[in-house]
Amino acid sequence: MTTCPKCNAKCNPLKFFMVSKWSPYVCKRCKTKSDFPLKQIIILGLVIGLLFGILSYQLSKLIGGFSIIVTVIFILILIPLIQYYFMDLEKVDD
């Protein structure tokens, strides 16, 4: 589970949709700004790209035209879960 690097409070996975280079994650408890390391972001992108390709191909065989919509919804649910359980935040210098 992802926690704040300063106070070890649990992070809200829904806020990970808003994390970017210009708007880092802000802890509710201690107001520390944190971000994911670049290496973890690259690995997440590769995993999600691979899953998207495999799922869209396999689902296109089963359900046809709606495969891209189903795959996008699945990936949008999967991204914050992967970030929450497998990625670590690091403190951002102000």
MARTOR-759547 format. One line per field, with one value per atom (N, C-alpha, C): residue number from 1; chain; atom name; z, x, y. Coordinates in steps of 0.1 Angstrom, whole numbers, plus 5000, padded with zeros to 4 digits. Atoms other than C-alpha are relative to their C-alpha. Layout:
<recs>
seq: NUM ...
mol: A ...
atom: CA ...
pz: Z ...
px: X ...
py: Y ...
</recs>
This chain:
<recs>
seq: 1 1 1 2 2 2 3 3 3 4 4 4 5 5 5 6 6 6 7 7 7 8 8 8 9 9 9 10 10 10 11 11 11 12 12 12 13 13 13 14 14 14 15 15 15 16 16 16 17 17 17 18 18 18 19 19 19 20 20 20 21 21 21 22 22 22 23 23 23 24 24 24 25 25 25 26 26 26 27 27 27 28 28 28 29 29 29 30 30 30 31 31 31 32 32 32 33 33 33 34 34 34 35 35 35 36 36 36 37 37 37 38 38 38 39 39 39 40 40 40 41 41 41 42 42 42 43 43 43 44 44 44 45 45 45 46 46 46 47 47 47 48 48 48 49 49 49 50 50 50 51 51 51 52 52 52 53 53 53 54 54 54 55 55 55 56 56 56 57 57 57 58 58 58 59 59 59 60 60 60 61 61 61 62 62 62 63 63 63 64 64 64 65 65 65 66 66 66 67 67 67 68 68 68 69 69 69 70 70 70 71 71 71 72 72 72 73 73 73 74 74 74 75 75 75 76 76 76 77 77 77 78 78 78 79 79 79 80 80 80 81 81 81 82 82 82 83 83 83 84 84 84 85 85 85 86 86 86 87 87 87 88 88 88 89 89 89 90 90 90 91 91 91 92 92 92 93 93 93 94 94 94
mol: A A A A A A A A A A A A A A A A A A A A A A A A A A A A A A A A A A A A A A A A A A A A A A A A A A A A A A A A A A A A A A A A A A A A A A A A A A A A A A A A A A A A A A A A A A A A A A A A A A A A A A A A A A A A A A A A A A A A A A A A A A A A A A A A A A A A A A A A A A A A A A A A A A A A A A A A A A A A A A A A A A A A A A A A A A A A A A A A A A A A A A A A A A A A A A A A A A A A A A A A A A A A A A A A A A A A A A A A A A A A A A A A A A A A A A A A A A A A A A A A A A A A A A A A A A A A A A A A A A A A A A A A A A A A A A A A A A A A A A A A A A
atom: N CA C N CA C N CA C N CA C N CA C N CA C N CA C N CA C N CA C N CA C N CA C N CA C N CA C N CA C N CA C N CA C N CA C N CA C N CA C N CA C N CA C N CA C N CA C N CA C N CA C N CA C N CA C N CA C N CA C N CA C N CA C N CA C N CA C N CA C N CA C N CA C N CA C N CA C N CA C N CA C N CA C N CA C N CA C N CA C N CA C N CA C N CA C N CA C N CA C N CA C N CA C N CA C N CA C N CA C N CA C N CA C N CA C N CA C N CA C N CA C N CA C N CA C N CA C N CA C N CA C N CA C N CA C N CA C N CA C N CA C N CA C N CA C N CA C N CA C N CA C N CA C N CA C N CA C N CA C N CA C N CA C N CA C N CA C N CA C N CA C N CA C N CA C N CA C N CA C N CA C N CA C N CA C N CA C N CA C
pz: 5000 5000 5000 5001 4992 5012 4989 5021 4998 5000 5027 5004 4996 5028 5013 4987 5058 5012 4988 5081 4999 5002 5067 5001 5001 5064 4986 5012 5038 4990 5010 5005 4994 5006 4987 4985 5014 4954 4989 5010 4937 4996 5002 4940 4990 5009 4919 4985 5013 4888 4997 5002 4894 5002 4998 4901 4986 5012 4874 5004 4997 4871 5006 4996 4877 5013 4988 4905 5007 4993 4929 5010 4989 4955 5012 4987 4987 5011 4989 5019 5008 4993 5038 5014 4986 5072 5002 4998 5069 4989 5011 5036 4992 5007 5022 4985 5014 4984 4996 5004 4969 4986 5013 4935 4998 5003 4919 4993 5007 4907 4985 5015 4869 4996 5004 4868 5002 4997 4884 4990 5009 4860 4986 5012 4830 5000 4999 4842 5000 5001 4848 4986 5014 4813 4991 5008 4798 5003 4996 4818 4995 5005 4810 4985 5015 4773 4996 5003 4772 5003 4997 4790 4991 5009 4768 4986 5012 4737 5000 4999 4749 5002 4997 4763 4988 5011 4733 4989 5011 4709 5004 4996 4730 5001 4999 4737 4986 5013 4700 4994 5005 4693 5006 4993 4719 4998 5000 4718 4989 5011 4687 5002 5000 4685 5013 4987 4722 5008 4993 4731 5004 4996 4731 5012 4989 4754 5013 4988 4779 5004 4996 4778 5006 4994 4785 5014 4987 4814 5010 4992 4828 5004 4997 4825 5009 4991 4841 5014 4986 4871 5005 4996 4871 5004 4998 4870 5015 4986 4905 5010 4991 4920 5000 5001 4907 5007 4993 4919 5015 4986 4953 5007 4994 4959 4997 5004 4941 4998 5003 4937 5013 4988 4963 4997 5001 4967 5005 4994 4972 5001 4997 4987 4989 5010 4963 5006 4995 4970 4995 5004 4971 4993
px: 5008 5000 5009 4993 5012 4997 5002 5018 5009 4993 5031 5015 4987 5069 5004 4997 5069 4993 5008 5041 4994 5005 5032 4985 5015 4995 4997 5005 4976 4996 5004 4971 4987 5013 4938 5003 4997 4941 4992 5007 4915 5007 4993 4938 5012 4989 4964 4997 5004 4944 5005 4996 4955 5015 4985 4992 5006 4993 5014 5013 4987 5048 4997 5003 5031 4991 5008 5007 5002 4997 5022 4989 5010 5002 5003 4999 4996 4993 5006 4991 4990 5011 4959 5005 4996 4976 5011 4988 5010 5003 4999 5006 5013 4988 5038 4997 5002 5041 5009 4993 5051 4997 5002 5054 5006 4994 5062 5013 4987 5098 4998 5001 5103 5001 4998 5115 4987 5013 5082 4989 5009 5062 5002 4997 5080 4996 5004 5074 4985 5014 5038 4994 5004 5034 5002 4997 5050 4990 5009 5028 4986 5013 4996 4999 5000 5005 4999 5001 5011 4987 5013 4979 4989 5010 4959 5001 4999 4973 4994 5005 4966 4985 5015 4931 4992 5008 4919 5000 4999 4931 4991 5008 4915 4985 5014 4883 4993 5006 4879 4995 5005 4876 4987 5012 4849 4988 5012 4827 5000 5000 4838 5003 4998 4834 5001 5000 4830 5013 4988 4864 5008 4992 4882 4994 5007 4856 5001 4998 4857 5014 4986 4895 5004 4996 4898 4994 5006 4874 5008 4992 4893 5014 4986 4927 4998 5002 4913 4997 5001 4903 5013 4988 4935 5012 4988 4960 5001 4998 4952 5002 4997 4951 5014 4986 4985 5009 4993 4998 4999 5003 4982 5008 4995 4995 5015 4986 5029 5009 4991 5043 5002 4997 5060 5002 4999 5058 5014 4989 5089 4998 5002 5091 5005 4996 5093 5005 4994 5116 4992 5007 5098 5008
py: 4988 5000 5012 4987 5035 5008 4991 5057 5013 4988 5092 4998 5003 5092 5007 4993 5116 4995 5004 5106 4986 5014 5071 4999 5000 5080 4993 5006 5059 5010 4991 5076 4996 5002 5080 4996 5004 5060 5008 4992 5082 5013 4988 5112 4997 5004 5093 5004 4996 5103 5014 4986 5139 5003 4998 5133 5002 4998 5147 5007 4993 5165 5014 4987 5198 5001 5000 5188 4987 5012 5163 4996 5005 5142 5008 4993 5162 4992 5008 5143 5008 4993 5152 5003 4998 5148 5010 4992 5165 5010 4990 5185 4998 5003 5169 4997 5003 5170 4988 5013 5136 4997 5004 5121 4986 5013 5087 5002 4999 5082 4996 5001 5083 4985 5014 5046 4992 5007 5034 5004 4996 5055 4994 5006 5041 4985 5014 5005 4999 5000 5013 5002 4998 5026 4988 5012 4995 4989 5010 4972 5003 4996 4991 4999 5001 4993 4986 5014 4956 4994 5005 4948 5005 4994 4972 4992 5007 4955 4985 5014 4919 5000 5000 4927 5004 4996 4946 4990 5011 4918 4989 5011 4891 5003 4997 4909 5003 4998 4918 4987 5013 4881 4996 5004 4877 5009 4991 4908 5010 4991 4927 5014 4986 4964 5007 4994 4971 4997 5004 4957 5011 4989 4990 5007 4993 5006 4992 5009 4976 5001 5000 4976 5014 4987 5014 5001 5000 5011 4992 5009 4982 5006 4994 5000 5012 4989 5031 4996 5005 5011 4994 5007 4991 5010 4991 5021 5005 4996 5036 4988 5011 5001 4995 5003 4993 5010 4989 5027 4998 5001 5021 4988 5012 4986 4997 5004 4984 5012 4989 5019 5008 4993 5041 5015 4986 5079 5004 4994 5100 5015 4986 5135 5009 4990 5164 5012 4988 5193 5012 4988 5226 5010
</recs>
